[in-house]
Amino acid sequence: MLRIAVPNKGSLSGPAAEMLHEAGYRQRKDPKELVLVDPENQVEFFFLRPRDIAVYVGSGRLDVGITGRDLLLDSGADAEEVLALGFGGSTFRFARPVGVQVEDVQGLEGMRIATSYTGLVEQHLAERGVKATVTKLDGAVETAVQLGVADVIADVVETGTSLRNAGLEVFGDPILVSDSVVIRPKGAGDDAGVEQFLRRLQGVLVARRYVLMDYDIRAEKVGEAVALTPGLESPTVSPLHTEGWVAVRSMVLRKEAQRIMDDLWAIGARAILVTNIHACRL
């Protein structure tokens, strides 16, 4: 039975559960439930703190897990990213008090840095030859400068509102652009259960990005139409009962669907329909 680690709370928990549900897996009804067995899919879910997931997976106790790229790298665990899931995106950056003249990471030499991600920050500094004191805080990192614990901070930045309220501003290049990822132990061999799990999630990702488009068009216009809707491999073209007309079916990017419909209409396509894709294997 495949053993999978899933975030039990935080910003990754809800989207992870929704994606797993779309992939056909059972999900817990009680948020206090720590282990859920899905016998039909031969899967056992373990609901863990997002920060701990990489450690459990890296140890080999669990086969695969869903966590943040930032948490994976910060943990130093013996695990690796195998698939990005496209939710929970964030940017990890340095922030300084307004008016302090620090422009880039080189300017942090000898300074005190407060963060919840010491492993990530220390690695970033070491790669650039910068020596600084890194202090670990588990929360409210924005107040570290005001309370005299640090000169600058390193933290996840979304809108930047919390930083501005604390009199801070970001500087330099991002330390890391993070995302939700599927991880597994480094060096793990082929596993049919893991491969099936990844195929299901990839199917969900494709279904979220694409829609199915059907339309009718004159046969002599098929070349122009297919250029607009090439599909992933090739569109399906079928003759209609009305002579000289064909029906075309193709997958198109969801975000471009409206523009493509306009372009198809302009070249004579009619009965243009767009349908959501709930699941797929490509």
Helices and strands as residue ranges (DSSP letters): E 2-7, H 13-22, E 35-38, G 39-41, E 43-48, H 50-58, E 64-68, H 69-75, E 79-84, E 90-97, G 105-108, E 112-115, H 118-127, E 133-136, G 141-143, E 152-157, H 161-165, E 168-178, E 180-185, H 192-209, E 210-218, G 219-221, H 222-228, E 236-239, E 245-253, G 254-256, H 257-266, E 270-276
